[in-house]
Amino acid sequence: MSESQNDYAELVAPAYRAHADQLLTAIVDVIGDAVVAINDDQQIIVFNRGAQAMFGYAPGQVLGQSLDLLLPPESRGQHAGLVAGFVAEPSVTRRMGERRTIHGVRRDGSRFPAGATIAHLRLPFGRVMVAVVRDISEHVETRERLQESLRLEEARARTDPLTGVRNLRAFQDALQRELARLDRGAAPLTLVYIDLDHFKPINDTFGHAFGDEVLVTIAQRLDGFVRDMDVVARIGGDEFAILMPETDGDSLRARVAQLHELLLEDMREGQSGVTFSIGVLTCTAVPDSVETCMHEADALMYRVKHSTRNAVEFGTLPA
């Protein structure tokens, strides 16, 4: 036995020390994970049963072959450098795949995400790199499902469930970001507040299902009208708002007038009788708070609501 084998034999019960080498081989073979070892020339010198099941090769097809056989093409050029860097480190073992997902390639060309613990050994006959590899496909799939569920949950928390546009919370967050941009020198921004006139009688007369259809129709019109950079939100039962960054002046008045007419056309087609009280606030400087900005836009809207209805009131902040 070599010196290293004698060291191993000391870990085995006395009755089995004569069979230590055979025992070691059997243990490596029954490990469920893949055990792959390479020499200094990156040639595979150990390939246990777990590796055979994982990669789909028989030992005779891989022993003596380059480790590149088990790696995706984009990883092959990097591997020798990574091995050299690891060997130069003081630690003799390291987990791989914690900072980025690594992949193995099966005989049929399919890939799988892998987790691996690697070690470098200096033995009398030379240096050996050993990797214990585990197929973590199920773990990765579970993680991706959880991440997607979290993304959907976060989206639901910021979306009005009836109309699919943003909710009040998401609108406030977007406004906060745009006010920060305005503070850094961006062009003025505009808030458009829209309240539905005569909406309550619709619910009372035709029922909430009809009222919901009206709200969805309005949300779709608003969402289809605005630019990609604008934000549409339902901020109350029958109130909508639009955040329009970098917008002011005559072009704003023309766009709001066009939107008002389109909304009225939709309502006439649906025979709902709804009209719109609209307040339009342009911020040329940063107000004290998001709440101040929203309050001023709301006040413009209610000035219309409590006077003529079905009209537009424009204002600026500061006045």
MOPE-V782395 format. One record per pair of residues at least 12 apart in sequence whose ideal C-beta (glycine too) atoms are under 10 Angstrom apart, sorted by the first residue. I is the first residue (numbers start at 1). J is the second residue. Records with the same first field share a line. If there is no record, write none. Layout:
I = J / J
This chain:
1 = 17 / 18 / 20 / 21
2 = 21 / 123 / 124 / 125
3 = 123 / 124
4 = 121 / 122 / 123 / 124 / 125
5 = 20 / 21 / 24 / 123 / 124
6 = 20
7 = 20
8 = 20 / 21 / 23 / 24
9 = 21 / 23 / 24
11 = 24
12 = 24
25 = 46 / 48
27 = 48
28 = 46 / 48 / 49 / 50 / 51 / 130 / 132
29 = 48 / 49 / 50 / 51 / 52
30 = 48 / 49 / 50
31 = 48 / 49 / 50 / 51 / 132
32 = 48 / 49 / 50 / 53 / 54 / 134
33 = 48 / 50 / 51 / 54 / 114 / 115 / 116 / 117 / 131 / 132 / 133 / 134 / 135
34 = 47 / 48 / 49 / 50 / 51 / 52 / 53 / 54 / 55 / 70 / 104 / 114 / 116 / 131 / 132 / 133 / 134 / 135
35 = 47 / 48 / 49 / 50 / 51 / 130 / 131 / 132 / 133
36 = 48 / 50 / 51 / 54 / 55 / 62 / 67 / 70 / 104 / 116 / 118 / 129 / 130 / 131 / 132 / 133
37 = 51 / 67 / 119 / 121 / 128 / 129 / 130 / 131 / 132
38 = 65 / 66 / 67 / 70 / 79 / 83 / 127 / 128 / 129 / 130 / 131
39 = 64 / 67 / 125 / 126 / 127 / 128 / 129
40 = 83 / 87 / 126 / 127 / 128 / 129
41 = 64 / 66 / 67 / 80 / 126
42 = 65 / 66 / 67 / 68 / 76 / 79 / 80 / 83 / 129
43 = 62 / 63 / 64 / 65 / 66 / 67
44 = 57 / 59 / 61 / 62 / 63 / 64 / 65 / 66 / 67 / 68 / 69 / 70
45 = 62 / 63 / 64 / 126 / 128 / 129 / 130
46 = 59 / 63 / 128 / 130 / 131
47 = 59 / 60 / 61 / 62 / 63 / 65 / 70
48 = 132
50 = 132 / 133 / 134 / 135
51 = 70 / 104 / 131 / 132 / 133
52 = 107
53 = 135
54 = 70 / 104 / 106 / 112 / 114 / 133 / 134 / 135
55 = 69 / 70 / 104 / 105 / 106 / 107 / 108 / 112 / 133 / 135
56 = 105 / 106 / 107 / 108 / 109 / 110
57 = 69 / 70 / 106 / 107
58 = 107
61 = 107
62 = 107
66 = 79
67 = 79 / 80 / 83 / 129 / 131
68 = 80 / 105
69 = 105 / 107
70 = 103 / 104 / 105 / 106 / 107 / 114 / 131 / 133
71 = 102 / 103 / 104 / 105 / 111
72 = 102 / 103 / 104 / 105 / 109 / 111
73 = 105
74 = 103
75 = 102 / 103 / 104 / 105
76 = 105
82 = 96 / 118
83 = 118 / 120 / 127 / 129
86 = 118 / 119 / 120 / 129
87 = 120 / 122 / 127 / 129
88 = 120
89 = 120
91 = 119 / 120
92 = 118 / 119 / 120 / 121 / 122
93 = 117 / 118 / 119 / 120 / 130 / 132
94 = 116 / 117 / 118 / 119 / 120
95 = 115 / 116 / 117 / 118
96 = 114 / 115 / 116 / 117 / 118 / 131 / 133
97 = 113 / 114 / 115 / 116 / 117 / 133 / 134 / 136 / 140
98 = 115
101 = 113 / 114 / 115 / 136 / 140 / 143
102 = 114 / 115 / 116 / 133 / 136
104 = 116 / 131 / 133 / 134 / 135
106 = 135
111 = 137
112 = 133 / 135 / 136 / 137 / 140
113 = 134 / 135 / 136 / 137 / 138 / 139 / 140 / 141 / 143
114 = 131 / 133 / 134 / 135 / 136 / 137 / 140
115 = 132 / 133 / 134 / 135 / 136 / 139 / 140
116 = 131 / 132 / 133 / 134 / 136
117 = 130 / 131 / 132 / 133 / 134
118 = 130 / 131 / 132 / 133
119 = 131 / 132
155 = 170
157 = 169 / 170
158 = 170 / 171 / 173 / 174 / 233
159 = 233 / 234
160 = 215 / 219 / 232 / 233 / 234 / 235 / 240
161 = 234
162 = 212 / 215 / 216 / 219 / 234
163 = 212 / 215 / 216 / 217 / 218 / 219 / 220 / 222 / 223 / 232 / 233 / 234 / 240
164 = 216 / 219 / 220 / 223 / 232 / 234
165 = 215 / 216 / 218 / 219 / 220 / 222 / 223 / 231 / 232 / 233 / 234 / 235 / 240 / 241 / 242
166 = 219 / 223 / 231 / 232 / 233 / 234 / 235 / 241 / 243
167 = 233 / 234 / 235
168 = 233 / 234 / 235 / 236 / 239 / 241 / 294
169 = 233 / 235
170 = 231 / 233 / 235
171 = 191 / 231 / 232 / 233 / 234 / 235 / 240 / 241 / 242 / 243 / 290 / 294
172 = 233 / 235 / 241 / 243 / 290 / 291 / 293 / 294
173 = 231 / 290
174 = 230 / 231 / 233 / 243 / 245 / 290
175 = 189 / 191 / 231 / 233 / 241 / 243 / 245 / 283 / 290 / 291 / 293 / 294 / 297
176 = 289 / 290 / 293
177 = 231 / 243 / 245
178 = 190 / 191 / 229 / 231 / 243 / 244 / 245 / 246 / 283 / 286 / 290 / 293
179 = 283 / 285 / 286 / 287 / 289 / 290 / 292 / 293
180 = 286
181 = 245 / 246 / 286
182 = 245 / 246 / 283 / 284 / 285 / 286 / 287 / 293
183 = 285 / 286
184 = 286
186 = 245 / 246
187 = 245 / 246 / 247 / 248 / 249 / 284
188 = 244 / 245 / 246 / 247 / 248 / 249 / 252 / 282 / 283 / 284 / 285 / 316 / 317
189 = 243 / 244 / 245 / 246 / 247 / 248 / 281 / 282 / 283 / 284 / 286 / 293
190 = 230 / 242 / 243 / 244 / 245 / 246 / 247 / 248 / 249 / 252 / 255 / 256 / 280 / 281 / 282 / 283 / 297 / 314 / 316
191 = 231 / 241 / 242 / 243 / 244 / 247 / 279 / 280 / 281 / 282 / 283 / 293 / 294 / 296 / 297 / 298 / 300 / 301 / 315 / 317
192 = 222 / 226 / 230 / 232 / 240 / 241 / 242 / 243 / 244 / 247 / 252 / 255 / 256 / 259 / 260 / 278 / 279 / 280 / 281 / 282 / 297 / 300 / 301 / 312
193 = 235 / 236 / 239 / 240 / 241 / 242 / 277 / 278 / 279 / 280 / 281 / 294 / 296 / 297 / 298 / 299 / 300 / 301 / 302 / 304 / 305 / 313
194 = 218 / 222 / 232 / 234 / 235 / 238 / 239 / 240 / 241 / 242 / 256 / 259 / 260 / 263 / 276 / 277 / 278 / 279 / 280 / 301 / 312
195 = 236 / 238 / 239 / 240 / 241 / 275 / 276 / 277 / 278 / 279 / 298 / 301 / 302 / 304 / 305 / 309
196 = 211 / 214 / 215 / 218 / 236 / 237 / 238 / 239 / 240 / 263 / 267 / 272 / 274 / 275 / 276 / 277 / 305
197 = 238 / 267 / 273 / 274 / 275 / 276 / 277 / 304 / 305 / 309 / 310 / 311
198 = 238 / 267 / 272 / 273 / 274 / 275 / 309 / 310
199 = 211 / 214 / 215 / 218 / 237 / 238 / 239 / 272 / 273 / 274 / 275
200 = 237 / 238
201 = 272 / 273 / 274
202 = 214 / 215 / 238 / 270 / 272 / 273 / 274
203 = 237 / 238
205 = 273
206 = 271 / 272
210 = 270 / 272
211 = 237 / 238 / 272 / 274
213 = 270 / 272
214 = 238 / 266 / 267 / 270 / 272 / 273 / 274
215 = 234 / 237 / 238 / 240 / 274
217 = 263 / 266 / 267 / 269 / 270 / 272 / 274
218 = 232 / 234 / 238 / 240 / 263 / 266 / 267 / 270 / 272 / 274 / 276
219 = 232 / 233 / 234 / 240
220 = 232 / 266
221 = 240 / 259 / 262 / 263 / 265 / 266 / 267
222 = 234 / 240 / 241 / 242 / 259 / 262 / 263
223 = 242
224 = 262
225 = 242 / 255 / 258 / 259 / 262 / 263
226 = 242 / 243 / 244 / 255 / 259
227 = 244 / 245 / 246 / 247 / 255
229 = 243 / 244 / 245 / 246 / 247
230 = 242 / 243 / 244 / 245 / 246 / 247
231 = 243 / 244 / 245
232 = 244
235 = 294 / 298
236 = 298
238 = 274
239 = 277 / 298 / 301
240 = 263 / 276 / 278
241 = 279 / 294 / 297 / 298 / 301
242 = 255 / 256 / 259 / 278 / 280
243 = 293 / 297
244 = 256 / 280 / 282
247 = 280 / 282
248 = 280 / 282 / 283 / 284 / 316
249 = 282
252 = 280 / 282 / 314
253 = 280 / 312 / 314
255 = 280
256 = 278 / 280 / 312 / 314
257 = 278 / 312
259 = 276 / 278 / 312
260 = 275 / 276 / 278 / 310 / 311 / 312
263 = 275 / 276 / 278
264 = 276 / 310
274 = 310
275 = 309 / 310 / 311
276 = 301 / 304 / 305 / 309 / 310 / 311 / 312
277 = 300 / 301 / 302 / 303 / 304 / 305 / 306 / 307 / 308 / 309 / 310 / 311 / 312 / 313
278 = 297 / 300 / 301 / 304 / 305 / 310 / 311 / 312 / 313 / 314
279 = 296 / 297 / 298 / 299 / 300 / 301 / 302 / 303 / 304 / 305 / 311 / 312 / 313 / 314 / 315
280 = 297 / 300 / 301 / 312 / 313 / 314 / 315 / 316
281 = 293 / 294 / 295 / 296 / 297 / 298 / 299 / 300 / 301 / 313 / 314 / 315 / 316 / 317
282 = 297 / 314 / 315 / 316 / 317
283 = 296 / 297 / 316 / 317 / 318
284 = 316 / 317 / 318
285 = 316 / 317 / 318
286 = 317 / 318
287 = 317 / 318
288 = 317
292 = 317
293 = 317
295 = 317
296 = 315 / 316 / 317 / 318 / 319
297 = 313 / 315 / 317
299 = 313 / 315
300 = 312 / 313 / 314 / 315 / 317
301 = 313
303 = 315
